[in-house]
Amino acid sequence: MRDGRRDLSARQLGVLTTLALQPELNTIRSLAVHLRVSKPAITRAVDRLEAEGLAKRRPDPKDRRSVCVGISPAGSSYLDDIEVGLLKSTMAEA
């Protein structure tokens, strides 16, 4: 998906959308199960999202061996921009 600034893959966009809509799915494992892909694939997607400032990792307060992933304010804004763009496109076609 392109917004003029970022070029995310479908997987990266899926992870970002899942983090926004289902914040309880906030571990690599839970994201992998939900999206039906491997943990390494989710890790790579989260790496890219974090590098772009769209997601952030933090220690899991319940399990020191694990990390939680959350959407950042920039990630929320990115999804909002996509939604506005889709609405404009749909209205233009009507």
Residue, then its C-alpha position, 0 to 999 in steps of 0.5 A: m500500500r502506498d501513501g506517498r511516503r511509505d510502501l507497506s506489503a500486504r502482510q505489514l498492512g495486515v499486522l498494522t490493521t490487526l494491532a489497531l482493531q484487535p489490540e489484545l493480539n499483541t504478541i508475535r505468537s498471537l499475530a502469527v496464529h491470527l494471520r496464519v503465517s509463521k512467527p519469523a514472517i510476523t517478526r520481519a513485518v514488525d521489524r519493518l513497521e517499527a523501523e517506519g515508526l508505525a509500531k512499537r515493541r515493549p516488554d510483556p509485563k506478564d512474561r519477561r521472555s516475551v514482548c508486546v507489539g502495539i500500534s504507534p500514533a503514527g501507525s494510527s494516523y497512517l491507517d486513518d489516511i488510508e481510510v480517508g483515501l478509500l472513502k474519497s475514491t469510493m465517493a468519486e466513483a459514485 
